[in-house]
Amino acid sequence: MTATAYSTMWDLDVFFKDGSGSVEFDQHLQETREHINSFFNQIHNWQLSNSAADAAEISEIIELFQQTAKKVRQAGAFVSCLQAQNTEDKKAKDLRGATTELSAAFQNALTAFDQKLASLKQSVWDQIITDKSLVELSFVLNERREKAAEKLSQEEETVINALAVDGYHGWGQMYDVIVGNINIPYTENGETKTLSVGQAANKFSSPDRELRKEVFDNWEKAWNRQSDYLSKTLNHLGGFRLNVYKVRGWNDFLKEPLDLNRMKKETLDTMWEVISNNKAPLVKYLERKAQLLGLEKLSWYDLDAPLSKSEMKLSYQQGAEFILEQFAHFGEEMTAFSKKAFEEKWIEAEDRPGKAPGGFHTYFPESSQSRIFMTYSGTPSNVSTLAHELGHGFHTYAMRDLHLLNRNYAMNVAETASTFAEMIVADAAVKNAGSEEEKLALLEDKVQRSVTLLMNIHARFLFETRFYEERKQGNVSTESLNEIMEAAQKEAYANALDEYHPSFWASKLHFFITGVPFYNFPYTFGYLFSLGIYAEALKEGKGYEEKYIALLKDTASMSVEDLAMKHLNADLTKPEFWESAVQLCIDDVEEFLALTENE
């Protein structure tokens, strides 16, 4: 046992003192503006010679890019943390507007840079990219040139970025404002209490069905009360995106998310096809769980219900120590990174009102530190979430010595690292269970993860796909959004539930994020891809960490298909890899069914 008592609250003062009122942060914003202006001027003043001599200018611009990008990202990370820790922090909301404007200005400069790269003759570019200062960045720079060629002119893209501040990102920020005003009432010991959405979500894992149903009913009412505002917000986000695609000549709304994830449509289609063909075992699990809970069918609020009447609880300290113990079996570097995160107060986990829902990891590049946000109430799921976010942090840590351009990994491989860390802890928890009851509960937690990634995320993907199809024809009403969502859930869960969650689209932040479209399928990709990596780790034991780090370092400098072929010798466009990964999920289900056969 460690002698260190880990804090459940993070330290942000190490970056900028006094939170949203920080004078230091105001100074940082001013310095960031100056860096962006210098970066833009450097690009503007670059007179292309269309010769190999342009390599020196490109190298200078890229160096200035690194300095500027770090400042922009440091500012964005700080404001994200401020807003998450206190949804009532009005100054933080103002600061979000300021950082959004800075990001847009920086993006305008990058657009100008990319357009100049794209204007270089191919023969000249082939010479430039072999320059010793640029060769390590060849994948990313080639990618930027190709993407710039598919977009509009610099002037037109600059106008889009400027309009996006208020006409696009502004609507994403409106979602945060609406959610900040939502509270969920519930009754405990005859007393009515008010929960934040993050706290309310944790109640769905309560063993008390009446409590779960009460919270769920109040949850639905709370989101429905705001649904007209939320549907308008979603429609404006989708409409802006579709109009940008239209003027660029992009007919497929999946083009951007696939490009961002460096992934082929063929790979995505194959993954979902294999999942759809293997839903039967998951349905059997849902049917068995309903039987064990004394129900004919599960409702949405029963999905996370524990099978044991006695809730399994681990204090934050116990959860942290268990994670560190299991990471130590895998490798020294992951353990050392995570220990540092706990000891140096990189994690905000306190269970209190006023916090944003969900969990995330963010990185402060100027300080080379991560921060992790969640609400920890002691459930096995909370421990998994904590391990998950530490996995994100370790991914960033593993790439710390690479050029900043080679560290911009996509969401799908980001979710690979997080899920891998989560699986180490989940597997260990099952193996170390102190009783059959505990083993069953922990095994079910693993199976629940498969249900989430293969069914819930599938529903989100189906919903968003159908929403965009409908949005092409005009605004989609609140009623239609509810209908699309419920139909997607019924299909994704193979009609296995009794009651669904039609307002889920409103309560899920991911549909309203402006930085990344289709914030769903990368989770499922990452989950199944990590299973392939995890299988290799189990074969090789503790020595696999070095190979794992090598894989993580490549995640931002090649396509996922090439990454899988290089490190796993797997073809992601073929069903075999996905079938083997899904089978590992089915193995857990079959073990669960065997353990509960006589219950």
ROMARKE-597946 format. One line per field, with one value per residue (C-alpha): residue in one letter; x, y, z. Coordinates in nm, 2 decimals, decimal comma. Layout:
res (A_...)
xx (X_...)
yy (Y_...)
zz (Z_...)
END
This chain:
res (M_T_A_T_A_Y_S_T_M_W_D_L_D_V_F_F_K_D_G_S_G_S_V_E_F_D_Q_H_L_Q_E_T_R_E_H_I_N_S_F_F_N_Q_I_H_N_W_Q_L_S_N_S_A_A_D_A_A_E_I_S_E_I_I_E_L_F_Q_Q_T_A_K_K_V_R_Q_A_G_A_F_V_S_C_L_Q_A_Q_N_T_E_D_K_K_A_K_D_L_R_G_A_T_T_E_L_S_A_A_F_Q_N_A_L_T_A_F_D_Q_K_L_A_S_L_K_Q_S_V_W_D_Q_I_I_T_D_K_S_L_V_E_L_S_F_V_L_N_E_R_R_E_K_A_A_E_K_L_S_Q_E_E_E_T_V_I_N_A_L_A_V_D_G_Y_H_G_W_G_Q_M_Y_D_V_I_V_G_N_I_N_I_P_Y_T_E_N_G_E_T_K_T_L_S_V_G_Q_A_A_N_K_F_S_S_P_D_R_E_L_R_K_E_V_F_D_N_W_E_K_A_W_N_R_Q_S_D_Y_L_S_K_T_L_N_H_L_G_G_F_R_L_N_V_Y_K_V_R_G_W_N_D_F_L_K_E_P_L_D_L_N_R_M_K_K_E_T_L_D_T_M_W_E_V_I_S_N_N_K_A_P_L_V_K_Y_L_E_R_K_A_Q_L_L_G_L_E_K_L_S_W_Y_D_L_D_A_P_L_S_K_S_E_M_K_L_S_Y_Q_Q_G_A_E_F_I_L_E_Q_F_A_H_F_G_E_E_M_T_A_F_S_K_K_A_F_E_E_K_W_I_E_A_E_D_R_P_G_K_A_P_G_G_F_H_T_Y_F_P_E_S_S_Q_S_R_I_F_M_T_Y_S_G_T_P_S_N_V_S_T_L_A_H_E_L_G_H_G_F_H_T_Y_A_M_R_D_L_H_L_L_N_R_N_Y_A_M_N_V_A_E_T_A_S_T_F_A_E_M_I_V_A_D_A_A_V_K_N_A_G_S_E_E_E_K_L_A_L_L_E_D_K_V_Q_R_S_V_T_L_L_M_N_I_H_A_R_F_L_F_E_T_R_F_Y_E_E_R_K_Q_G_N_V_S_T_E_S_L_N_E_I_M_E_A_A_Q_K_E_A_Y_A_N_A_L_D_E_Y_H_P_S_F_W_A_S_K_L_H_F_F_I_T_G_V_P_F_Y_N_F_P_Y_T_F_G_Y_L_F_S_L_G_I_Y_A_E_A_L_K_E_G_K_G_Y_E_E_K_Y_I_A_L_L_K_D_T_A_S_M_S_V_E_D_L_A_M_K_H_L_N_A_D_L_T_K_P_E_F_W_E_S_A_V_Q_L_C_I_D_D_V_E_E_F_L_A_L_T_E_N_E)
xx (0,00_0,13_0,17_0,05_-0,31_-0,43_-0,63_-0,97_-0,92_-0,68_-0,43_-0,48_-0,29_0,03_-0,06_-0,24_-0,33_-0,68_-0,88_-1,11_-1,00_-0,63_-0,42_-0,15_-0,40_-0,50_-0,13_-0,11_-0,40_-0,23_0,10_-0,10_-0,25_0,10_0,23_-0,06_0,00_0,37_0,29_0,04_0,28_0,56_0,33_0,20_0,55_0,67_0,74_0,73_1,02_0,87_1,21_1,39_1,49_1,14_1,24_1,42_1,11_0,88_1,11_1,10_0,73_0,69_0,91_0,69_0,38_0,51_0,55_0,21_0,02_0,14_0,01_-0,33_-0,37_-0,25_-0,53_-0,80_-0,71_-0,72_-1,06_-1,20_-1,09_-1,25_-1,58_-1,59_-1,51_-1,78_-2,06_-2,17_-1,84_-1,96_-1,61_-1,50_-1,78_-1,65_-1,30_-1,42_-1,53_-1,19_-1,01_-1,24_-1,16_-0,79_-0,83_-1,01_-0,74_-0,48_-0,67_-0,69_-0,31_-0,28_-0,52_-0,29_0,01_-0,16_-0,28_0,08_0,20_-0,07_0,04_0,39_0,46_0,46_0,82_0,94_0,75_0,91_1,25_1,15_1,00_1,34_1,51_1,66_1,46_1,13_1,16_1,03_0,71_0,65_0,33_0,17_0,28_0,17_-0,17_-0,20_-0,13_-0,39_-0,65_-0,59_-0,63_-0,98_-1,09_-1,18_-0,95_-0,76_-1,00_-1,31_-1,18_-1,08_-1,44_-1,57_-1,34_-1,45_-1,82_-1,77_-1,68_-2,04_-2,23_-2,09_-1,87_-2,11_-2,39_-2,16_-2,10_-2,48_-2,51_-2,28_-2,48_-2,81_-2,66_-2,52_-2,87_-3,00_-3,05_-3,21_-3,43_-3,46_-3,59_-3,37_-3,50_-3,81_-3,60_-3,58_-3,23_-3,09_-2,82_-2,59_-2,62_-2,29_-2,41_-2,75_-2,58_-2,40_-2,74_-2,82_-2,58_-2,78_-2,92_-3,25_-3,47_-3,72_-3,45_-3,31_-3,65_-3,72_-3,39_-3,44_-3,80_-3,68_-3,37_-3,60_-3,83_-3,53_-3,39_-3,73_-3,79_-3,49_-3,54_-3,66_-3,34_-3,13_-3,29_-3,24_-2,87_-2,82_-2,99_-2,77_-2,46_-2,56_-2,67_-2,35_-2,14_-2,35_-2,33_-1,96_-1,94_-2,17_-1,96_-1,65_-1,81_-1,82_-2,12_-2,06_-2,09_-1,87_-1,58_-1,45_-1,48_-1,31_-1,03_-0,98_-0,95_-0,72_-0,95_-1,11_-1,49_-1,43_-1,28_-1,57_-1,83_-1,66_-1,64_-2,01_-2,11_-1,92_-2,08_-2,43_-2,38_-2,28_-2,54_-2,71_-2,48_-2,52_-2,90_-2,87_-2,67_-2,94_-3,21_-3,02_-2,97_-3,34_-3,41_-3,16_-3,32_-3,67_-3,78_-3,93_-3,71_-3,46_-3,54_-3,27_-3,22_-3,16_-2,86_-2,60_-2,79_-2,57_-2,67_-2,57_-2,80_-2,49_-2,32_-1,94_-1,76_-1,39_-1,27_-1,08_-0,76_-0,84_-0,93_-0,61_-0,39_-0,56_-0,50_-0,13_-0,09_-0,24_-0,05_0,27_0,21_0,22_0,51_0,71_0,65_0,27_0,29_0,53_0,32_0,00_0,16_0,28_-0,07_-0,21_0,07_0,08_-0,29_-0,36_-0,70_-1,04_-1,26_-1,46_-1,83_-2,00_-2,27_-2,20_-1,96_-2,00_-2,11_-1,87_-1,50_-1,21_-0,83_-0,67_-0,30_-0,11_0,17_0,37_0,38_0,41_0,13_-0,21_-0,53_-0,81_-1,17_-1,45_-1,69_-1,59_-1,85_-1,67_-1,84_-1,64_-1,74_-1,57_-1,25_-1,27_-1,33_-1,03_-0,81_-0,95_-0,86_-0,51_-0,47_-0,53_-0,28_-0,02_-0,07_0,02_0,31_0,45_0,47_0,62_0,95_0,80_0,76_0,42_0,30_0,37_0,17_-0,18_-0,33_-0,69_-0,98_-1,00_-0,64_-0,68_-0,96_-0,74_-0,49_-0,76_-0,95_-0,63_-0,56_-0,92_-0,89_-0,58_-0,77_-1,10_-0,93_-0,73_-1,04_-1,22_-0,92_-0,87_-1,23_-1,27_-1,59_-1,82_-2,06_-1,78_-1,64_-1,98_-2,02_-1,68_-1,73_-2,06_-1,88_-1,67_-1,97_-2,15_-1,86_-1,91_-2,28_-2,19_-1,93_-2,11_-2,47_-2,49_-2,23_-2,39_-2,71_-2,53_-2,38_-2,71_-2,88_-2,62_-2,61_-2,99_-3,00_-2,77_-2,97_-3,28_-3,10_-3,02_-3,39_-3,43_-3,47_-3,54_-3,80_-3,77_-4,03_-3,84_-3,51_-3,67_-3,82_-3,48_-3,30_-3,55_-3,55_-3,17_-3,16_-3,41_-3,20_-2,87_-3,00_-3,18_-3,52_-3,39_-3,51_-3,86_-3,81_-3,57_-3,42_-3,56_-3,41_-3,06_-2,96_-3,02_-2,82_-2,52_-2,25_-2,08_-2,35_-2,28_-1,90_-1,78_-1,42_-1,49_-1,79_-1,93_-1,78_-1,90_-1,76_-1,40_-1,49_-1,59_-1,29_-1,06_-1,23_-1,19_-0,85_-0,73_-0,85_-0,60_-0,32_-0,42_-0,41_-0,05_0,03_-0,10_0,11_0,43_0,38_0,56_0,81_0,54_0,54_0,82_0,64_0,32_0,49_0,63_0,28_0,15_0,43_0,32_-0,05_-0,03_0,19_0,02_-0,33_-0,49_-0,48_-0,10_-0,07_-0,25_-0,05_0,28_0,23_-0,03_0,00_-0,38_-0,59_-0,86_-1,06_-1,13_-1,37_-1,12_-0,96_-1,29_-1,44_-1,15_-1,18_-1,56_-1,51_-1,31_-1,62_-1,84_-1,61_-1,68_-2,06_-2,04_-1,85_-2,11_-2,39_-2,22_-2,17_-2,54_-2,69_-2,84_-2,93)
yy (0,00_0,34_0,60_0,88_0,99_1,08_1,40_1,38_1,74_1,85_2,14_2,40_2,68_2,52_2,65_2,98_3,10_3,21_3,01_3,21_3,53_3,46_3,76_3,52_3,36_3,69_3,75_3,41_3,49_3,81_3,63_3,37_3,64_3,78_3,44_3,38_3,72_3,64_3,30_3,45_3,72_3,46_3,27_3,58_3,70_3,37_3,43_3,09_3,03_2,69_2,54_2,32_2,65_2,67_2,39_2,64_2,87_2,58_2,46_2,81_2,82_2,48_2,58_2,88_2,65_2,44_2,73_2,88_2,55_2,48_2,82_2,78_2,43_2,53_2,79_2,56_2,29_2,53_2,67_2,32_2,23_2,55_2,48_2,11_2,17_2,43_2,47_2,79_2,97_3,25_3,40_3,06_3,07_3,41_3,27_2,99_3,25_3,41_3,08_2,98_3,31_3,24_2,89_3,02_3,28_3,01_2,79_3,07_3,09_2,71_2,73_2,99_2,76_2,45_2,64_2,75_2,39_2,27_2,53_2,39_2,18_1,81_1,78_2,05_1,91_1,57_1,74_1,95_1,66_1,48_1,77_1,64_1,89_1,78_1,41_1,29_1,50_1,36_1,18_1,47_1,73_1,52_1,48_1,85_1,92_1,67_1,80_2,16_2,06_1,93_2,25_2,60_2,89_3,04_3,34_3,12_2,89_3,20_3,33_2,99_2,99_3,34_3,26_2,94_3,13_3,25_3,04_2,70_2,69_2,94_2,68_2,42_2,66_2,71_2,34_2,38_2,68_2,48_2,17_2,39_2,48_2,12_1,96_1,62_1,59_1,26_1,14_0,99_0,90_1,11_1,42_1,57_1,63_1,79_1,62_1,75_1,55_1,38_1,27_1,16_0,94_0,75_0,66_0,43_0,18_0,18_-0,17_0,01_-0,02_0,23_0,48_0,42_0,46_0,78_0,93_0,81_0,96_1,29_1,27_1,24_1,52_1,75_1,70_1,72_2,05_2,18_1,98_2,27_2,46_2,15_2,05_2,40_2,38_2,04_2,15_2,46_2,25_1,99_2,26_2,45_2,14_2,02_2,37_2,37_2,02_2,13_2,44_2,22_1,97_1,69_1,47_1,22_1,36_1,07_1,20_1,44_1,20_0,92_1,15_1,28_0,92_0,83_0,54_0,39_0,36_0,00_-0,06_0,12_-0,08_-0,41_-0,34_-0,26_-0,55_-0,80_-0,64_-0,66_-1,02_-1,10_-0,94_-1,27_-1,35_-0,99_-1,03_-1,35_-1,16_-0,89_-1,16_-1,34_-1,02_-0,94_-1,29_-1,24_-0,91_-1,07_-0,88_-0,99_-0,74_-0,48_-0,11_0,15_0,23_-0,13_-0,17_-0,06_-0,21_-0,43_-0,79_-0,79_-0,62_-0,51_-0,23_-0,30_0,02_0,11_0,44_0,66_0,57_0,20_0,24_0,43_0,17_-0,12_0,05_0,11_-0,25_-0,38_-0,14_-0,26_-0,61_-0,46_-0,22_0,03_0,34_0,32_0,27_0,56_0,79_0,70_0,73_1,08_1,17_1,06_1,21_1,55_1,61_1,57_1,42_1,59_1,31_1,46_1,37_1,70_1,91_2,16_1,95_1,87_1,52_1,25_1,22_1,34_1,38_1,69_1,79_2,11_2,10_2,40_2,23_1,87_1,77_1,59_1,66_1,40_1,49_1,25_1,21_0,92_0,75_0,42_0,19_-0,07_0,14_0,45_0,25_0,15_0,51_0,63_0,37_0,46_0,83_0,74_0,54_0,86_1,03_0,76_0,78_1,15_1,08_0,80_1,06_1,34_1,34_1,35_1,66_1,83_1,76_1,39_1,39_1,48_1,13_1,07_0,98_0,62_0,54_0,76_0,53_0,23_0,34_0,43_0,11_-0,10_0,05_-0,01_-0,38_-0,44_-0,33_-0,50_-0,84_-0,82_-0,73_-1,05_-1,27_-1,12_-1,14_-1,25_-1,44_-1,58_-1,29_-1,04_-1,23_-1,22_-0,85_-0,77_-1,00_-0,83_-0,49_-0,62_-0,75_-0,42_-0,25_-0,47_-0,38_-0,01_-0,03_-0,27_-0,17_0,18_0,33_0,16_0,33_0,67_0,60_0,50_0,81_1,05_0,90_0,92_1,27_1,40_1,24_1,41_1,74_1,76_1,81_2,08_2,12_1,80_1,85_1,75_1,48_1,34_1,34_1,14_0,89_0,86_0,80_0,53_0,35_0,35_0,21_-0,06_-0,17_-0,15_-0,34_-0,59_-0,51_-0,66_-0,38_-0,30_0,08_0,30_0,65_0,87_1,19_1,04_1,26_1,56_1,43_1,31_1,58_1,40_1,50_1,87_1,87_2,10_1,99_1,63_1,51_1,16_1,14_0,77_0,50_0,58_0,44_0,11_0,10_0,17_-0,09_-0,37_-0,26_-0,26_-0,62_-0,72_-0,53_-0,68_-1,03_-0,97_-0,82_-1,13_-1,36_-1,17_-1,06_-0,76_-0,72_-0,60_-0,25_-0,14_-0,27_-0,10_0,23_0,19_0,14_0,45_0,66_0,57_0,65_1,01_0,94_0,66_0,54_0,29_0,03_0,07_0,09_-0,25_-0,41_-0,29_-0,37_-0,65_-0,79_-0,74_-0,63_-0,40_-0,40_-0,77_-0,93_-1,17_-0,92_-0,78_-1,13_-1,24_-0,92_-0,96_-1,32_-1,21_-1,01_-1,31_-1,52_-1,30_-1,33_-1,71_-1,71_-1,49_-1,72_-2,03_-1,87_-1,77_-2,08_-2,22_-1,89)
zz (0,00_-0,09_0,18_-0,05_-0,02_-0,37_-0,41_-0,59_-0,71_-0,98_-0,96_-1,23_-1,05_-1,17_-1,52_-1,44_-1,09_-0,99_-1,24_-1,48_-1,31_-1,38_-1,48_-1,60_-1,83_-1,98_-2,05_-2,21_-2,44_-2,55_-2,62_-2,82_-3,03_-3,10_-3,20_-3,43_-3,60_-3,64_-3,78_-4,02_-4,13_-4,19_-4,42_-4,59_-4,66_-4,80_-5,17_-5,34_-5,57_-5,67_-5,62_-5,37_-5,20_-5,05_-4,81_-4,58_-4,56_-4,49_-4,21_-4,05_-4,07_-3,92_-3,63_-3,56_-3,60_-3,31_-3,08_-3,18_-3,16_-2,81_-2,69_-2,86_-2,72_-2,37_-2,37_-2,50_-2,25_-1,95_-2,05_-2,10_-1,75_-1,60_-1,77_-1,67_-1,30_-1,26_-1,52_-1,34_-1,41_-1,64_-1,69_-1,82_-2,08_-2,19_-2,21_-2,43_-2,68_-2,67_-2,72_-3,01_-3,18_-3,14_-3,28_-3,58_-3,64_-3,61_-3,85_-4,10_-4,09_-4,14_-4,43_-4,60_-4,53_-4,67_-4,98_-5,05_-5,00_-5,24_-5,50_-5,53_-5,84_-5,77_-5,92_-5,69_-5,39_-5,45_-5,40_-5,10_-4,90_-4,91_-4,73_-4,40_-4,19_-4,35_-4,43_-4,09_-4,15_-4,50_-4,42_-4,25_-4,50_-4,80_-4,62_-4,56_-4,93_-5,05_-4,81_-4,92_-5,28_-5,20_-5,03_-5,16_-5,21_-4,92_-4,92_-4,92_-4,65_-4,44_-4,47_-4,36_-4,05_-3,96_-4,00_-3,80_-3,48_-3,43_-3,68_-3,59_-3,28_-3,11_-3,13_-2,98_-2,69_-2,66_-2,59_-2,29_-2,16_-2,19_-2,02_-1,74_-1,64_-1,63_-1,29_-1,22_-0,90_-0,71_-0,38_-0,11_0,23_0,17_0,08_-0,27_-0,38_-0,70_-0,91_-1,18_-1,50_-1,42_-1,08_-1,22_-1,48_-1,20_-1,04_-1,34_-1,18_-0,85_-0,74_-0,66_-0,97_-0,84_-0,79_-1,14_-1,29_-1,10_-1,20_-1,56_-1,58_-1,44_-1,67_-1,97_-1,85_-1,79_-2,14_-2,30_-2,14_-2,32_-2,64_-2,86_-2,78_-2,83_-3,16_-3,29_-3,18_-3,35_-3,67_-3,70_-3,64_-3,90_-4,14_-4,12_-4,17_-4,47_-4,64_-4,60_-4,76_-5,04_-5,14_-5,13_-5,36_-5,10_-5,15_-4,87_-4,51_-4,40_-4,60_-4,33_-4,03_-4,24_-4,35_-4,00_-3,87_-4,16_-4,24_-4,55_-4,59_-4,67_-4,32_-4,15_-4,35_-4,28_-3,91_-3,88_-4,10_-3,87_-3,56_-3,71_-3,79_-3,43_-3,22_-3,12_-2,82_-2,69_-2,71_-2,51_-2,24_-2,22_-2,20_-1,92_-1,73_-1,75_-1,61_-1,33_-1,23_-1,24_-1,55_-1,88_-2,07_-1,97_-2,00_-2,09_-1,72_-1,64_-1,87_-1,61_-1,31_-1,09_-1,05_-0,69_-0,44_-0,24_-0,44_-0,50_-0,40_-0,42_-0,27_-0,50_-0,32_-0,36_-0,73_-0,80_-0,62_-0,81_-1,14_-1,06_-0,95_-1,27_-1,50_-1,32_-1,46_-1,81_-1,81_-1,61_-1,83_-1,81_-1,44_-1,38_-1,59_-1,40_-1,06_-1,15_-1,26_-0,92_-0,71_-0,89_-0,89_-1,26_-1,20_-1,11_-0,97_-0,68_-0,67_-0,63_-0,79_-1,06_-1,26_-1,63_-1,73_-1,86_-1,86_-2,07_-2,10_-2,22_-2,26_-2,18_-2,43_-2,29_-1,95_-2,08_-1,84_-1,88_-1,69_-1,65_-1,57_-1,43_-1,15_-0,93_-0,71_-0,64_-0,90_-1,10_-1,41_-1,25_-1,20_-1,57_-1,67_-1,47_-1,64_-1,98_-1,94_-1,81_-2,13_-2,32_-2,11_-2,17_-2,54_-2,53_-2,30_-2,53_-2,82_-2,61_-2,80_-3,15_-3,36_-3,28_-3,64_-3,58_-3,26_-3,40_-3,38_-3,48_-3,25_-3,35_-3,25_-2,94_-2,83_-2,89_-2,62_-2,37_-2,42_-2,40_-2,05_-1,95_-2,05_-1,85_-1,54_-1,62_-1,69_-1,38_-1,17_-1,30_-1,23_-0,88_-0,77_-0,41_-0,46_-0,74_-0,68_-0,73_-1,03_-1,20_-1,13_-1,27_-1,57_-1,64_-1,63_-1,92_-2,11_-2,05_-2,22_-2,53_-2,52_-2,51_-2,79_-3,02_-2,96_-2,80_-3,02_-3,32_-3,23_-3,22_-3,56_-3,71_-3,56_-3,68_-4,03_-4,06_-3,91_-4,18_-4,45_-4,31_-4,25_-4,63_-4,69_-4,42_-4,04_-3,84_-3,57_-3,21_-3,26_-3,57_-3,38_-3,10_-3,36_-3,54_-3,21_-3,08_-3,42_-3,42_-3,06_-3,15_-3,45_-3,27_-2,97_-3,19_-3,02_-2,70_-2,47_-2,33_-2,30_-2,49_-2,45_-2,74_-2,60_-2,59_-2,88_-2,66_-2,36_-2,55_-2,58_-2,86_-3,11_-3,04_-3,05_-3,33_-3,34_-3,46_-3,67_-3,60_-3,25_-3,23_-3,46_-3,36_-3,01_-3,16_-3,39_-3,09_-2,88_-3,13_-3,26_-2,90_-2,86_-3,13_-2,95_-2,62_-2,76_-2,86_-2,52_-2,35_-2,57_-2,51_-2,15_-1,98_-2,26_-2,50_-2,36_-2,59_-2,90_-2,78_-2,74_-3,09_-3,22_-3,04_-3,18_-3,53_-3,48_-3,62_-3,92_-4,12_-4,20_-3,97_-4,24_-4,27_-3,89_-3,84_-4,12_-3,98_-3,62_-3,62_-3,97_-4,01_-4,31_-4,17_-4,49_-4,45_-4,20_-4,05_-3,81_-3,69_-3,65_-3,43_-3,22_-3,18_-3,08_-2,78_-2,67_-2,73_-2,52_-2,22_-2,29_-2,31_-1,98_-1,82_-1,96_-1,82_-1,47_-1,46_-1,62_-1,29_-1,14)
END
